[in-house]
């Protein structure tokens, strides 16, 4: 069993579970009389993994115009399918950052009520953004007057939408601080919300007990969000030295999403990715790797995220090898998806490590992930809350 805090591997590991929670974990613990025993032989145990950036209700083929024909009920069913794939891949907790019509909140509640399999979800509901920005619908002609549900311009409107998302069940607020890759008519390098708008959203969310995640590719957008007090920067593709310095000073988490670059460009034709979006991807995604490597080397705190939906759900574990390639040790990469992620989530008392009092969220793999982190792409066994789900 891997102790993700110390980095030590424990032989002859025993985990005692009562209901949903771990009561004890250690080497050669005495097994209580009458206990049900699951013997996993020589497999390696780790805590259930955490993905801090998913879009469960979407799939890769939704990156283009075809998504306009996808109804909210259909998105919800897509979410049910992807929730199952995600938990079976060993990711027992996710933070879902952006979904149409609060579908991720409904998905979360159905899983929590035991109606379907899936990970624990911290859900954002509709992502917030400016008119015509990355989180607004720019695929319809003007006469359709289509505006995404999370659009908010100006301080007053931004406060109203923040509060509305919380009213309808958001655990976290997602904002779009810069342009994006898979959207028409915007530039990932440019900021979108003003500092005043960002401060209003973030301070109000914090006052109401919610953390805030900022989609931010460009340098200025990253800096503005950090100065406004955001909890995490998602992507960080164009982060520069000043942005790195600010994130370290403010202890702002970086959630890089990197593996998607390999999959998206290789499969762009198959999913009919529109040419303007592919051209942006070919520029932004390779650049992101160079800049994220510098941020990792500089010691910016990193939590694991994938942007699942840009690539197929269930392949989340492929992100680990990219992080290691960019300078992390396997243990650092594993910590990013366990103790680091649980801290950013605010759930460190519940998930992220195999310790007494935590949920019995446990995975098993063949081999030693400290020697070969790709073993986490091939999770063999999954338990969530004391129940075996794979």
Helices and strands as residue ranges (DSSP letters): E 13-18, E 21-27, E 44-47, E 49-54, G 60-63, G 65-69, H 72-88, E 91-96, G 100-102, H 103-112, E 120-123, G 142-144, H 154-167, E 172-176, H 195-207, E 211-216, H 219-227, E 232-235, H 241-250, E 253-255, H 259-267, H 275-298, G 316-318, H 319-325, H 330-336, H 339-345, E 362-365, G 373-377, E 381-384, E 387-388
